[in-house]
Amino acid sequence: MLLTRWLRNTVRTSRTETPGQARGRAWRSRFRVSLTAAAVAIGLAPLAALPSASAAAGTAQQARQGIRQVTYVANQGLNNVSVINTATNTVITTIPVGTSPTGVAASPGGTRVYVTNANANTVSVINTATNAVVATIPVGNTPTDAVVSPGGTRLYVTNLVSNNVSVINTATNTVITTIPVGSSPRGVAFTPGGTRAYVANQGSNTVSVINTATNAVITTIPVGNNPTDVAVTPGGTRVYVTNQTSDSVSVINTATNTVVATVPVGDGPFGVAVTPGGTRVYVANRNSNNVSVINTATNAVITTIPVGNGPIGVAITLGGTRAYVTNQVSNTVSVINTATNTVVTTVPVGVAPTGVAVAGIRTAAAAQAVRRTRAAIGQAEV
């Protein structure tokens, strides 16, 4: 019915408008499509109403064709970062950073990657266009993990020995405030809207919840023993926390900030990541050399995937088709096909690979389209 109505309106319009009006209408239509596609590519709300869900999916798919995905791996033993091309699963370059690189975070726009250097008390800022360090930021004592806000304007860094979180302005690469949290903070993650940050306090068996508007802790949640990493579902309703010495994952309801489920997993769960669709959680079990896959609908492990020795970090590609797991003892990265939950390849990297992140980097043509769109709406690059 809607299609018939649209066709009738189109025929009626084409019969009554002048040639000049027709050309103007066609130009406006092409402009709206181009602007909407670019907006989808950079993660903005569409600037024009899309005709249907299928059309929106098609537009997003076309926009993603201008983005290549690259995996960044912090090699703690060699003080560098291996850069993996996800299309070929080969290391394309290695970037020197600070001493004992541990955590890795990518900006939403894919232009920057941040690496915490635990023994240097700094964060290295990598320009993904050149794969070179463009800034080094002093932070607290033993920075361990990092996460970029959804808007790309802030970087939160957990300082394991200082028992606090450094908040960095990504425009100036300077620390603007420091937030006291629990003992030995490690993993950190934002909610999708960026209003809250969840921090796993390894030494106090708790999770601190930070209000990002005030940069203050608003509540503290008891979890299992030695909580190490955190991941938030795309809908923002649940937080998954790995408890390393409890061999479990705590599931937090973000509406009440209480634990609503505890999921038994492998031995020594460390890193955790949620798929973009929010249906699965991947947990790297450091001591049992495998990855537990949790169904978020039932909060139960549905399969266990053997990987290398000492799996510690896990990151999932933007489309959710692959999971990259760092094997700290094997000096490799296992690549998991999330459709079959099997390892499809193993990538040799540096010594003691730890943190891992996937960056969506725009091609030159896509980046130019993004810059034009941002200029049109007055938004800065992130």
Secondary structure, 3 states (H helix, E strand, C coil): CHHHHHHHHHHHHHHHCCHHHHHHHHHHHHHHHHHHHHHHHCCCCCCCCCCCHHHHHHHHHHHHCCEEEEEEEEECCCCEEEEEECCCCEEEEEEECCCCEEEEEECCCCCEEEEEECCCCEEEEEECCCCEEEEEEECCCCEEEEEECCCCCEEEEEECCCCEEEEEECCCCEEEEEEECCCCEEEEEECCCCCEEEEEECCCCEEEEEECCCCEEEEEEECCCCEEEEEECCCCCEEEEEECCCCEEEEEECCCCEEEEEEECCCCEEEEEECCCCCEEEEEECCCCEEEEEECCCCEEEEEEECCCCEEEEEECCCCCEEEEEECCCCEEEEEECCCCEEEEEEECCCCEEEEEEEEEECHHHHHHHHHHHHHHCCCCC
